């Protein structure tokens, strides 16, 4: 069986919307190949044991396991991140948060950056990689996610990121920039999510009865820090109320930025 044939076989058995893409990802990952390698090696034979592993992964994927948990890694902002059970998988939407964060510190030398609810570290590491002069603190409370955060700092060789085990609801300090992609989904919406999303950690997804809890508490914690800019990722239709929370806590220069799909995704404000 060739690489192309195995990809087609896996795609035919996958019960997902993007079966062709996912099948190729599974096969190429097992062969330790990149996307461009497929064009050159599509007719190469695949070892029988590799084909068997790919078929097993397809079965697990059909069982609702997220694709990137199966692969063990994903790409975010052009960088590799290790992922697995216990940590939220980085989304392309969150790249908007990194774009906004980098724009806020572009004129600062040696900026002090705090990333709360850091998870895999995708935001903290991406900022640190593009601003090697920045001093970045990445805060994560939960043990499994914290382990991935530490490993991703090493993987991406971002020595300017310090991982701190701490609670985003109480953490504070003197920083130029605070970023946060908090849990913001209301618990009652759990059953509306895709089955594979429900395999990701609830602590990274759900904010309990108040989806604005983290926005309220973080704004209150940093309202007395002069000159700090806070950038939040928000859920759909949450931008206006988040902007109000920032204003109520004395933040000015409120900005709302849309993601590539045109959805308001990031809300920023600055303390004078």
DRENLO-983852 format. One record per residue (C-alpha): x, y, z; residue number from 0; residue in one letter. Coordinates in steps of 0.25 Angstrom, whole numbers, plus 2048, in hexadecimal, padded with zeros to 3 digits. Layout:
% DRENLO-983852
X=X Y=Y Z=Z seq=NUM type=A
...
% end
This chain:
% DRENLO-983852
X=800 Y=800 Z=800 seq=0 type=X
X=805 Y=80E Z=7FC seq=1 type=X
X=804 Y=81A Z=804 seq=2 type=X
X=7F9 Y=820 Z=7FB seq=3 type=X
X=7F1 Y=813 Z=7FC seq=4 type=X
X=7F2 Y=813 Z=80B seq=5 type=X
X=7EE Y=821 Z=80C seq=6 type=X
X=7E2 Y=81E Z=804 seq=7 type=X
X=7DF Y=811 Z=80C seq=8 type=X
X=7DF Y=819 Z=819 seq=9 type=X
X=7D7 Y=824 Z=813 seq=10 type=X
X=7CC Y=81B Z=80F seq=11 type=X
X=7CB Y=815 Z=81D seq=12 type=X
X=7CC Y=822 Z=824 seq=13 type=X
X=7BE Y=828 Z=829 seq=14 type=X
X=7C2 Y=836 Z=82A seq=15 type=X
X=7BF Y=843 Z=821 seq=16 type=X
X=7CE Y=844 Z=81D seq=17 type=X
X=7D1 Y=836 Z=81A seq=18 type=X
X=7DB Y=838 Z=80F seq=19 type=X
X=7E3 Y=842 Z=817 seq=20 type=X
X=7E3 Y=83A Z=824 seq=21 type=X
X=7E7 Y=82D Z=81D seq=22 type=X
X=7F3 Y=834 Z=817 seq=23 type=X
X=7F7 Y=83A Z=824 seq=24 type=X
X=7F6 Y=82C Z=82B seq=25 type=X
X=7FE Y=825 Z=820 seq=26 type=X
X=809 Y=82F Z=81E seq=27 type=X
X=80A Y=831 Z=82D seq=28 type=X
X=80D Y=822 Z=82F seq=29 type=X
X=817 Y=823 Z=823 seq=30 type=X
X=81D Y=82F Z=829 seq=31 type=X
X=81B Y=837 Z=81C seq=32 type=X
X=816 Y=845 Z=81A seq=33 type=X
X=80B Y=849 Z=810 seq=34 type=X
X=815 Y=84C Z=805 seq=35 type=X
X=81A Y=83E Z=806 seq=36 type=X
X=80D Y=838 Z=801 seq=37 type=X
X=80F Y=83E Z=7F3 seq=38 type=X
X=81C Y=838 Z=7F2 seq=39 type=X
X=81A Y=82A Z=7F9 seq=40 type=X
X=80B Y=827 Z=7F6 seq=41 type=X
X=80F Y=81B Z=7EF seq=42 type=X
X=818 Y=815 Z=7F9 seq=43 type=X
X=815 Y=808 Z=800 seq=44 type=X
X=810 Y=809 Z=80F seq=45 type=X
X=815 Y=7FF Z=819 seq=46 type=X
X=80A Y=7F5 Z=81D seq=47 type=X
X=80C Y=7F9 Z=82C seq=48 type=X
X=80A Y=808 Z=829 seq=49 type=X
X=7FE Y=805 Z=821 seq=50 type=X
X=7F8 Y=7FD Z=82D seq=51 type=X
X=7FB Y=808 Z=836 seq=52 type=X
X=7F4 Y=812 Z=82D seq=53 type=X
X=7E8 Y=80A Z=82C seq=54 type=X
X=7E8 Y=809 Z=83C seq=55 type=X
X=7E9 Y=818 Z=83D seq=56 type=X
X=7DD Y=81A Z=833 seq=57 type=X
X=7D5 Y=811 Z=83C seq=58 type=X
X=7D8 Y=819 Z=848 seq=59 type=X
X=7D5 Y=826 Z=841 seq=60 type=X
X=7C8 Y=820 Z=83D seq=61 type=X
X=7C6 Y=81E Z=84C seq=62 type=X
X=7C7 Y=82D Z=84E seq=63 type=X
X=7D5 Y=82F Z=852 seq=64 type=X
X=7DA Y=83C Z=84D seq=65 type=X
X=7E3 Y=83B Z=841 seq=66 type=X
X=7EF Y=843 Z=848 seq=67 type=X
X=7EE Y=83A Z=854 seq=68 type=X
X=7F0 Y=82E Z=84B seq=69 type=X
X=7FC Y=835 Z=844 seq=70 type=X
X=802 Y=83B Z=851 seq=71 type=X
X=805 Y=849 Z=84C seq=72 type=X
X=7FF Y=854 Z=843 seq=73 type=X
X=804 Y=861 Z=83D seq=74 type=X
X=800 Y=86F Z=842 seq=75 type=X
X=806 Y=87C Z=83D seq=76 type=X
X=810 Y=874 Z=835 seq=77 type=X
X=815 Y=86D Z=841 seq=78 type=X
X=814 Y=85E Z=846 seq=79 type=X
X=80C Y=85B Z=853 seq=80 type=X
X=80B Y=84E Z=85A seq=81 type=X
X=7FD Y=84B Z=85E seq=82 type=X
X=7F5 Y=840 Z=864 seq=83 type=X
X=7EA Y=83C Z=86E seq=84 type=X
X=7EA Y=847 Z=879 seq=85 type=X
X=7ED Y=853 Z=871 seq=86 type=X
X=7E5 Y=85C Z=867 seq=87 type=X
X=7E9 Y=85A Z=858 seq=88 type=X
X=7ED Y=868 Z=853 seq=89 type=X
X=7E4 Y=86E Z=849 seq=90 type=X
X=7E6 Y=877 Z=83D seq=91 type=X
X=7DD Y=881 Z=843 seq=92 type=X
X=7E6 Y=883 Z=84E seq=93 type=X
X=7F1 Y=888 Z=845 seq=94 type=X
X=7E9 Y=895 Z=844 seq=95 type=X
X=7ED Y=896 Z=853 seq=96 type=X
X=7FB Y=895 Z=850 seq=97 type=X
X=7FA Y=89F Z=845 seq=98 type=X
X=7F4 Y=8A9 Z=84E seq=99 type=X
X=7FE Y=8A6 Z=859 seq=100 type=X
X=80A Y=8A8 Z=850 seq=101 type=X
X=804 Y=8B5 Z=84B seq=102 type=X
X=802 Y=8BB Z=859 seq=103 type=X
X=811 Y=8B9 Z=85D seq=104 type=X
X=817 Y=8BC Z=84F seq=105 type=X
X=81D Y=8CA Z=854 seq=106 type=X
X=821 Y=8C4 Z=862 seq=107 type=X
X=82F Y=8BF Z=865 seq=108 type=X
X=830 Y=8B3 Z=86E seq=109 type=X
X=821 Y=8B3 Z=871 seq=110 type=X
X=81C Y=8AB Z=87D seq=111 type=X
X=811 Y=8A2 Z=878 seq=112 type=X
X=808 Y=899 Z=880 seq=113 type=X
X=7FF Y=88E Z=87A seq=114 type=X
X=7F4 Y=889 Z=883 seq=115 type=X
X=7ED Y=87B Z=880 seq=116 type=X
X=7F9 Y=878 Z=878 seq=117 type=X
X=7F6 Y=869 Z=875 seq=118 type=X
X=7FF Y=864 Z=86B seq=119 type=X
X=807 Y=871 Z=86B seq=120 type=X
X=803 Y=874 Z=85D seq=121 type=X
X=801 Y=883 Z=85F seq=122 type=X
X=80C Y=885 Z=869 seq=123 type=X
X=816 Y=87D Z=860 seq=124 type=X
X=812 Y=884 Z=853 seq=125 type=X
X=814 Y=892 Z=859 seq=126 type=X
X=821 Y=88E Z=85F seq=127 type=X
X=826 Y=888 Z=852 seq=128 type=X
X=823 Y=895 Z=84A seq=129 type=X
X=828 Y=89E Z=855 seq=130 type=X
X=834 Y=897 Z=85B seq=131 type=X
X=837 Y=8A4 Z=863 seq=132 type=X
X=829 Y=8A2 Z=86B seq=133 type=X
X=829 Y=89C Z=879 seq=134 type=X
X=81C Y=893 Z=878 seq=135 type=X
X=816 Y=88D Z=884 seq=136 type=X
X=80C Y=881 Z=881 seq=137 type=X
X=802 Y=87D Z=88C seq=138 type=X
X=7FB Y=870 Z=88C seq=139 type=X
X=7F3 Y=86A Z=897 seq=140 type=X
X=7F1 Y=85B Z=893 seq=141 type=X
X=7FB Y=851 Z=894 seq=142 type=X
X=7FA Y=84A Z=886 seq=143 type=X
X=7F9 Y=857 Z=87F seq=144 type=X
X=805 Y=85D Z=887 seq=145 type=X
X=80D Y=851 Z=882 seq=146 type=X
X=80A Y=854 Z=874 seq=147 type=X
X=80E Y=862 Z=876 seq=148 type=X
X=81B Y=85F Z=87C seq=149 type=X
X=81E Y=855 Z=870 seq=150 type=X
X=81A Y=85F Z=865 seq=151 type=X
X=823 Y=86A Z=86B seq=152 type=X
X=82F Y=860 Z=86A seq=153 type=X
X=82A Y=85B Z=85C seq=154 type=X
X=82A Y=869 Z=856 seq=155 type=X
X=837 Y=86E Z=85E seq=156 type=X
X=830 Y=87A Z=864 seq=157 type=X
X=839 Y=87C Z=870 seq=158 type=X
X=832 Y=889 Z=872 seq=159 type=X
X=825 Y=882 Z=877 seq=160 type=X
X=823 Y=87F Z=885 seq=161 type=X
X=819 Y=875 Z=889 seq=162 type=X
X=811 Y=877 Z=896 seq=163 type=X
X=807 Y=86E Z=89C seq=164 type=X
X=7FD Y=878 Z=8A1 seq=165 type=X
X=7EE Y=87C Z=8A0 seq=166 type=X
X=7EA Y=886 Z=896 seq=167 type=X
X=7DF Y=88B Z=89F seq=168 type=X
X=7E8 Y=890 Z=8A9 seq=169 type=X
X=7F6 Y=892 Z=8A2 seq=170 type=X
X=7FA Y=8A1 Z=8A1 seq=171 type=X
X=807 Y=8A9 Z=89F seq=172 type=X
X=80E Y=8B5 Z=898 seq=173 type=X
X=80D Y=8B2 Z=889 seq=174 type=X
X=80D Y=8B9 Z=87C seq=175 type=X
X=803 Y=8AF Z=875 seq=176 type=X
X=7FA Y=8A5 Z=87B seq=177 type=X
X=7F4 Y=89A Z=871 seq=178 type=X
X=7E9 Y=890 Z=874 seq=179 type=X
X=7E1 Y=886 Z=86D seq=180 type=X
X=7D8 Y=881 Z=878 seq=181 type=X
X=7CD Y=877 Z=879 seq=182 type=X
X=7C1 Y=87E Z=875 seq=183 type=X
X=7B7 Y=874 Z=871 seq=184 type=X
X=7AA Y=873 Z=879 seq=185 type=X
X=7A9 Y=865 Z=87F seq=186 type=X
X=79B Y=864 Z=87A seq=187 type=X
X=7A0 Y=864 Z=86C seq=188 type=X
X=7A9 Y=858 Z=86E seq=189 type=X
X=79F Y=84F Z=866 seq=190 type=X
X=79F Y=858 Z=85A seq=191 type=X
X=7AE Y=856 Z=858 seq=192 type=X
X=7B4 Y=84C Z=84E seq=193 type=X
X=7B7 Y=83E Z=855 seq=194 type=X
X=7C6 Y=840 Z=853 seq=195 type=X
X=7C6 Y=84E Z=859 seq=196 type=X
X=7C0 Y=847 Z=866 seq=197 type=X
X=7CD Y=83F Z=867 seq=198 type=X
X=7D5 Y=84B Z=86A seq=199 type=X
X=7D6 Y=850 Z=878 seq=200 type=X
X=7CA Y=856 Z=87E seq=201 type=X
X=7D2 Y=85F Z=886 seq=202 type=X
X=7D7 Y=866 Z=87A seq=203 type=X
X=7CA Y=867 Z=873 seq=204 type=X
X=7BF Y=86A Z=87D seq=205 type=X
X=7BD Y=876 Z=887 seq=206 type=X
X=7B2 Y=870 Z=88F seq=207 type=X
X=7A6 Y=878 Z=891 seq=208 type=X
X=7AD Y=885 Z=88D seq=209 type=X
X=7B4 Y=885 Z=880 seq=210 type=X
X=7BA Y=893 Z=883 seq=211 type=X
X=7C0 Y=88F Z=890 seq=212 type=X
X=7CE Y=88F Z=88C seq=213 type=X
X=7CC Y=89D Z=884 seq=214 type=X
X=7C7 Y=8A3 Z=891 seq=215 type=X
X=7D1 Y=89E Z=89B seq=216 type=X
X=7DD Y=8A1 Z=892 seq=217 type=X
X=7D8 Y=8AF Z=88F seq=218 type=X
X=7D7 Y=8B1 Z=89E seq=219 type=X
X=7E4 Y=8AB Z=8A1 seq=220 type=X
X=7EB Y=8B5 Z=897 seq=221 type=X
X=7E3 Y=8C1 Z=898 seq=222 type=X
X=7EE Y=8C8 Z=8A1 seq=223 type=X
X=7FA Y=8C4 Z=898 seq=224 type=X
X=7FD Y=8D1 Z=890 seq=225 type=X
X=800 Y=8D0 Z=882 seq=226 type=X
X=7FC Y=8C1 Z=881 seq=227 type=X
X=7F5 Y=8BC Z=874 seq=228 type=X
X=7EC Y=8B0 Z=876 seq=229 type=X
X=7E8 Y=8A8 Z=869 seq=230 type=X
X=7DD Y=89D Z=86B seq=231 type=X
X=7D8 Y=893 Z=861 seq=232 type=X
X=7C9 Y=892 Z=861 seq=233 type=X
X=7BE Y=889 Z=85C seq=234 type=X
X=7B4 Y=88C Z=852 seq=235 type=X
X=7AB Y=898 Z=856 seq=236 type=X
X=7B3 Y=89B Z=863 seq=237 type=X
X=7BB Y=8A7 Z=85E seq=238 type=X
X=7B2 Y=8B2 Z=861 seq=239 type=X
X=7B0 Y=8AD Z=870 seq=240 type=X
X=7BF Y=8AB Z=872 seq=241 type=X
X=7C2 Y=8B9 Z=86D seq=242 type=X
X=7B8 Y=8BE Z=877 seq=243 type=X
X=7BF Y=8B6 Z=882 seq=244 type=X
X=7CC Y=8BC Z=87E seq=245 type=X
X=7C6 Y=8CA Z=87E seq=246 type=X
X=7C0 Y=8C8 Z=88C seq=247 type=X
X=7CE Y=8C5 Z=891 seq=248 type=X
X=7D4 Y=8D2 Z=88C seq=249 type=X
X=7DA Y=8CC Z=87F seq=250 type=X
X=7DA Y=8D6 Z=873 seq=251 type=X
X=7DD Y=8D5 Z=864 seq=252 type=X
X=7D4 Y=8C9 Z=863 seq=253 type=X
X=7D7 Y=8C1 Z=856 seq=254 type=X
X=7CF Y=8B5 Z=850 seq=255 type=X
X=7D6 Y=8AD Z=845 seq=256 type=X
X=7D0 Y=8A3 Z=83C seq=257 type=X
X=7D6 Y=895 Z=838 seq=258 type=X
X=7D8 Y=891 Z=82A seq=259 type=X
X=7C9 Y=88C Z=82A seq=260 type=X
X=7C4 Y=89A Z=82D seq=261 type=X
X=7C0 Y=897 Z=83B seq=262 type=X
X=7C4 Y=8A0 Z=846 seq=263 type=X
X=7CE Y=898 Z=84E seq=264 type=X
X=7D7 Y=8A1 Z=856 seq=265 type=X
X=7D4 Y=8AD Z=85F seq=266 type=X
X=7DF Y=8B5 Z=864 seq=267 type=X
X=7E0 Y=8C1 Z=86E seq=268 type=X
X=7EB Y=8CA Z=875 seq=269 type=X
X=7EC Y=8D0 Z=882 seq=270 type=X
X=7F1 Y=8DE Z=882 seq=271 type=X
% end
